[in-house]
Amino acid sequence: MSFRLSQRDKDIIAFINQFRAVDRDSLVDLFFKQLKSSVNACNSVMVRLYRLGLIERTQQYSPAVYLPVDAKIKKNSQKILHFLSILDVYKQMCSYSIPKQVIVEDKPTGRKGGIEPDLFCIFRGSPFWVEIQRNQYSEQKMQAKINLYEEFFFSDEWKALHWQPEDRSAIFPSVILITPVRYAVNSDHIRILQVASIHELTERYKSSSEQQRDAKPIKPVVSSGGIKINLT
């Protein structure tokens, strides 16, 4: 059977393959929002792609959640909620600026036992690794996670990652912990940002930038280097 796919069809399939689990309402927001009957249009497209065997779906959730055809997770797996949490963080970022170089479940070390952030992206000009903590862990376990980031920092392997800028020095990403709980973790070498949401992160830096703009320094401040975080 022959069929033609529109560019939007191809983009939707690629997006589902990238994020592993995508709910119907997110597809409406990201691909159909400009249409008058956006929900009906999305439903029609997704039924067609499903019947063509180009995507999978699970009706364990309402509205339905769509999966890649080669998904290795069961249709009732709790892992789906994990991927939907990553998608939610991405959508929050999109409400401010479209992230670039997005990698879901990044494995920058390329080996087992290294850091495995839930998401990597360049957001508003700065690189971030995002850890989404849906469950509460001990502070020892969270500090152990941060220690892995420090180990990677000292390895210098991160300087060769494909997204690093070619025209300036390599940048080690800041680590965002999306968590309703504040952990007493620390690092002298990497930037750790603990927030409940991306909205909280942007509001925090919006307030910080406004205070800096309103301030009247007596003399210029000379930077001593460090990690640049540009959220303005």
JOMO-V804173 format. One record per backbone hydrogen bond with DSSP energy under -0.5 kcal/mol. CO is the residue of the C=O (numbers start at 0). NH is the residue of the N-H. If there is no record, write none. Layout:
BEGIN
{{CO:NH} {CO:NH}}
END
This chain:
BEGIN
{{5:9} {6:10} {7:11} {8:12} {9:13} {10:14} {11:15} {12:16} {13:17} {14:18} {15:19} {18:20} {19:67} {21:65} {22:26} {23:27} {24:28} {25:29} {26:30} {26:31} {27:31} {27:32} {31:34} {34:37} {35:37} {36:40} {37:41} {38:42} {39:43} {40:44} {41:45} {42:46} {43:47} {44:48} {45:49} {46:50} {47:51} {48:53} {48:54} {49:52} {55:66} {57:64} {63:23} {64:57} {65:21} {66:55} {67:70} {73:76} {76:79} {77:80} {77:81} {78:82} {79:83} {80:84} {81:85} {82:86} {83:87} {84:88} {85:89} {86:90} {87:91} {88:92} {89:93} {90:94} {92:95} {92:96} {99:121} {102:105} {102:119} {106:109} {110:113} {114:108} {116:105} {117:104} {118:129} {119:102} {120:122} {120:127} {121:99} {121:123} {122:125} {125:122} {126:173} {127:120} {128:175} {129:117} {129:118} {129:131} {130:132} {130:177} {131:133} {137:141} {138:142} {139:143} {140:144} {141:145} {142:146} {143:147} {144:148} {145:149} {146:150} {147:151} {148:152} {149:153} {150:154} {151:155} {151:157} {152:155} {155:158} {156:159} {157:160} {160:163} {170:172} {173:128} {173:175} {174:176} {174:192} {175:130} {175:177} {176:178} {176:194} {177:132} {180:182} {182:184} {189:191} {190:174} {191:193} {192:176} {192:194} {194:178} {196:200} {197:201} {198:202} {199:203} {200:204} {201:205} {202:206} {203:207} {204:208} {205:209} {206:210} {207:211} {208:212} {209:213} {210:214} {219:221} {220:222} {227:229} {228:230}}
END
